[in-house]
Amino acid sequence: MSDMPEEEDRAAFDRRMLEALVCPLTQAPLHYDAARQELISKPAHLAFPIRAGIPIMVPDEARPLD
């Protein structure tokens, strides 16, 4: 196990995935937040986590946006 899992997550996410991924609730485009390692759906007011380079597109796993 690495001492810096956050760094591994950042390195592993392929930004080209953004072209194919949409919000599972609204079908809207997503925006990548590199600092938080999340994909943001503004219309749904949700942030989907990216873990080990894999976007978790399950609404129950998403963080509500303020």
MARBA-3410 file (N, C-alpha, C, O; in Angstrom, 1 decimal):
66
0.8,-1.2,0.0,0.0,0.0,0.0,0.9,1.2,0.0,1.9,1.3,0.7 ~ 0.5,2.2,-0.8,1.3,3.4,-0.9,1.0,4.4,0.2,-0.1,4.4,0.8 ~ 2.0,5.2,0.5,1.9,6.3,1.6,1.0,7.4,1.0,0.5,8.2,1.8 ~ 0.9,7.5,-0.3,0.2,8.6,-0.9,-0.9,8.2,-1.9,-0.7,8.4,-3.1 ~ -2.0,7.6,-1.4,-3.0,7.1,-2.3,-3.7,8.2,-3.1,-4.1,8.0,-4.2
-3.7,9.4,-2.6,-4.3,10.5,-3.3,-3.5,10.8,-4.6,-4.1,11.1,-5.6 ~ -2.2,10.7,-4.5,-1.4,11.0,-5.7,-1.6,9.9,-6.7,-1.7,10.2,-7.9 ~ -1.8,8.6,-6.3,-2.0,7.5,-7.2,-3.4,7.8,-7.9,-3.5,7.5,-9.1 ~ -4.4,8.2,-7.2,-5.7,8.5,-7.8,-5.6,9.6,-8.9,-6.2,9.4,-10.0 ~ -4.9,10.6,-8.6,-4.7,11.7,-9.6,-4.0,11.2,-10.8,-4.4,11.6,-11.9
-3.0,10.4,-10.7,-2.2,10.0,-11.8,-3.0,9.0,-12.7,-2.8,8.9,-13.9 ~ -3.9,8.2,-12.0,-4.6,7.1,-12.7,-5.8,7.6,-13.5,-6.2,6.9,-14.4 ~ -6.4,8.7,-13.2,-7.7,9.1,-13.8,-7.4,9.7,-15.2,-6.5,10.5,-15.4 ~ -8.0,9.1,-16.2,-7.9,9.5,-17.6,-8.9,10.5,-18.0,-10.1,10.2,-18.0 ~ -8.5,11.8,-18.2,-9.4,12.9,-18.5,-10.3,12.6,-19.8,-11.3,13.2,-19.9
-9.8,11.8,-20.6,-10.5,11.5,-21.9,-11.8,10.8,-21.6,-12.8,10.8,-22.4 ~ -12.0,10.2,-20.4,-13.2,9.5,-20.0,-14.3,10.5,-19.9,-15.5,10.2,-20.1 ~ -14.0,11.8,-19.6,-15.0,12.8,-19.5,-15.9,13.0,-20.8,-17.0,13.4,-20.7 ~ -15.3,12.6,-21.9,-16.0,12.7,-23.2,-17.1,11.7,-23.3,-18.1,11.9,-23.9 ~ -17.0,10.6,-22.6,-18.0,9.5,-22.6,-18.9,9.5,-21.4,-20.0,8.9,-21.5
-18.5,10.1,-20.3,-19.3,10.0,-19.1,-20.3,11.2,-19.0,-19.9,12.3,-19.4 ~ -21.4,10.9,-18.5,-22.4,11.9,-18.2,-23.0,11.6,-16.8,-22.9,10.5,-16.3 ~ -23.7,12.5,-16.2,-24.4,12.3,-15.0,-25.4,11.2,-15.1,-26.3,11.3,-16.1 ~ -25.5,10.2,-14.2,-26.5,9.1,-14.4,-27.9,9.6,-14.1,-28.8,8.9,-14.5 ~ -28.1,10.7,-13.4,-29.4,11.2,-13.1,-29.9,12.2,-14.2,-31.1,12.2,-14.5
-29.1,13.1,-14.7,-29.5,14.2,-15.6,-29.0,14.0,-17.0,-29.5,14.7,-17.9 ~ -28.1,13.1,-17.2,-27.4,13.0,-18.5,-26.6,14.2,-18.9,-26.3,14.3,-20.1 ~ -26.4,15.1,-18.0,-25.6,16.3,-18.3,-24.1,16.0,-18.3,-23.7,15.0,-17.6 ~ -23.3,16.8,-19.0,-21.9,16.7,-18.9,-21.3,16.9,-17.5,-22.0,17.5,-16.7 ~ -20.2,16.2,-17.2,-19.6,16.3,-15.9,-18.3,17.2,-16.0,-17.7,17.3,-17.1
-18.0,17.8,-14.9,-16.8,18.6,-14.8,-15.8,18.0,-13.8,-16.2,17.5,-12.7 ~ -14.5,17.9,-14.2,-13.5,17.3,-13.4,-12.9,18.2,-12.4,-12.4,19.3,-12.7 ~ -13.0,17.9,-11.1,-12.4,18.6,-10.0,-11.1,17.8,-9.6,-11.2,16.9,-8.8 ~ -10.0,18.2,-10.1,-8.7,17.5,-9.8,-8.3,17.6,-8.4,-7.8,16.6,-7.8 ~ -8.5,18.7,-7.7,-8.2,18.8,-6.3,-8.9,17.9,-5.4,-8.3,17.3,-4.5
-10.2,17.7,-5.7,-11.0,16.8,-4.8,-11.1,15.4,-5.4,-11.7,14.5,-4.7 ~ -10.6,15.2,-6.6,-10.8,13.9,-7.3,-12.3,13.5,-7.4,-12.7,12.5,-6.9 ~ -13.0,14.4,-8.0,-14.5,14.2,-8.2,-14.9,14.6,-9.6,-14.3,15.5,-10.2 ~ -16.0,14.1,-10.0,-16.7,14.5,-11.2,-18.0,15.2,-10.7,-18.8,14.7,-10.0 ~ -18.1,16.5,-11.2,-19.2,17.3,-10.7,-20.3,17.4,-11.7,-20.1,17.6,-12.9
-21.5,17.1,-11.2,-22.8,17.3,-12.0,-23.5,18.6,-11.4,-24.1,18.5,-10.4 ~ -23.3,19.7,-12.1,-24.0,20.9,-11.6,-25.5,20.8,-11.6,-26.1,21.2,-10.6 ~ -26.2,20.2,-12.7,-27.6,20.2,-12.6,-28.2,19.3,-11.5,-29.2,19.6,-10.9 ~ -27.4,18.2,-11.1,-27.9,17.3,-10.1,-27.4,17.8,-8.7,-27.8,17.2,-7.7 ~ -26.5,18.7,-8.7,-25.9,19.2,-7.4,-25.2,18.1,-6.7,-25.3,17.9,-5.5
-24.4,17.3,-7.4,-23.7,16.1,-6.9,-22.3,16.1,-7.3,-22.0,16.5,-8.4 ~ -21.4,15.5,-6.5,-20.0,15.3,-6.8,-19.8,13.8,-6.7,-19.9,13.2,-5.6 ~ -19.4,13.1,-7.8,-19.1,11.7,-7.8,-17.6,11.5,-7.6,-16.8,12.1,-8.2 ~ -17.3,10.6,-6.6,-15.9,10.4,-6.3,-15.2,9.6,-7.4,-15.8,8.8,-8.1 ~ -13.8,9.8,-7.4,-13.0,9.0,-8.3,-12.1,8.2,-7.3,-11.3,8.9,-6.5
-12.1,6.9,-7.3,-11.3,6.1,-6.4,-10.4,5.2,-7.3,-10.9,4.4,-8.1 ~ -9.1,5.3,-7.0,-8.1,4.5,-7.7,-8.3,4.7,-9.2,-8.1,3.7,-10.0 ~ -8.6,5.9,-9.6,-8.7,6.2,-11.0,-10.0,5.8,-11.7,-10.2,6.0,-12.9 ~ -11.0,5.3,-10.9,-12.3,4.8,-11.4,-13.4,5.7,-10.9,-13.6,5.9,-9.7 ~ -14.1,6.4,-11.8,-15.3,7.2,-11.4,-16.4,6.3,-10.8,-16.7,5.3,-11.4
-16.9,6.6,-9.6,-17.9,5.9,-9.0,-19.2,6.7,-9.3,-19.5,7.7,-8.7 ~ -20.0,6.2,-10.3,-21.1,6.9,-10.8,-22.4,6.4,-10.2,-23.5,6.4,-10.9 ~ -22.4,6.1,-8.9,-23.6,5.6,-8.2,-24.1,6.8,-7.4,-23.4,7.3,-6.5 ~ -25.3,7.2,-7.6,-25.9,8.4,-6.9,-25.7,8.2,-5.4,-25.5,9.2,-4.7 ~ -25.9,7.1,-4.8,-25.8,6.9,-3.3,-24.4,7.1,-2.8,-24.2,7.4,-1.6
-23.4,7.1,-3.7,-22.0,7.3,-3.3,-21.6,8.8,-3.5,-20.5,9.2,-3.1 ~ -22.4,9.6,-4.2,-22.1,10.9,-4.5,-22.3,11.9,-3.3,-23.1,11.6,-2.4 ~ -21.5,12.9,-3.3,-21.5,13.9,-2.3,-22.4,15.1,-2.7,-22.2,15.6,-3.8 ~ -23.4,15.5,-1.9,-24.2,16.6,-2.3,-23.4,17.9,-2.3,-22.6,18.1,-1.4 ~ -23.7,18.8,-3.3,-23.0,20.0,-3.4,-23.8,21.1,-2.6,-25.1,21.0,-2.6
-23.2,22.0,-2.0,-23.8,23.1,-1.2,-24.4,24.1,-2.2,-25.0,25.1,-1.7
END
